């Protein structure tokens, strides 16, 4: 789970930056605000309002009282950074003057972490998204970032012809998965977790995974991230198609998701999902990094399948461990399987850290010796050396260390 962070620390870190002096004056004006954007003071109280500040394109405006005016600049910077992150990840232009985002900073100092959001429409029919921070020092940063992203997406759908109800047609797990996937911090660990669930047959079929009320995606943030990631690949092409369809009233369905993601793949949505998971298991998300999940997938490759070279019923076993293969090293099919595995074993470690590359090289030396009909007394020490290296690496990672190139063992 992503842990919420208070805005207070973010604001303190920014308060000393000279950029705030320019930001505080950004788009500030003595002109009266449009009636639909003017904040109203609480009933029965006299509140001195500070001048609002705007983003450069006028799509975001931040209001506060004089008492809390120092928070306007840091909050506007945070909103603009969030917008930039999602614009780059989704390949969408976010921010609309037809449906601007209004941030209202409250005067409370009671530790209230809530972030309130709503869509408002004035008497003239003008729309705006509003986010309120009752206590800006205690507001949950994760909730605030999610509210900002949702507000920008809703505004984009307004520009594309959407209505007040269309945003409800996007499942909550898709938004949560997008929020977790785009920053990239948890992408490798999320993949390791979902790959483990998938390989152990702990995930439902693809049609249930991509249901509007997906139980697996709601229960496991990692699942939501990986599912959303399929929409966000290729510069968000699938996500943009989905967003346009939703804006024009197309309701969510597993069939529609399959059509967008799998592009009417004839093998079926579930088979396409399996092929994707297998490909993700080999993908290098963070170059030079080896995690427990990567080690687990590497270990699953340490088998020989000689039955690929003949009829399966002619062999007592479908596959053999490397230790069993030593006793059968005089068989041609074992030697051929060892040669093919030697070619593949280094590719499995490609893009990982130096420890896994050295380990794959050690296994490659053993496999080439096995394929060249070396004596068993020569093969066993080579295998024991590789196995010892593997155990050391597994124990190191099991102790909580993620191996990273050029930086030794570090905590993830």
Order of alpha helices (4+ residues) and beta strands (2+ residues): alpha-alpha-beta-beta-alpha-beta-beta-beta-alpha-alpha-alpha-alpha-alpha-alpha-alpha-alpha-beta-alpha-beta-beta-alpha-alpha-alpha-alpha-beta-beta
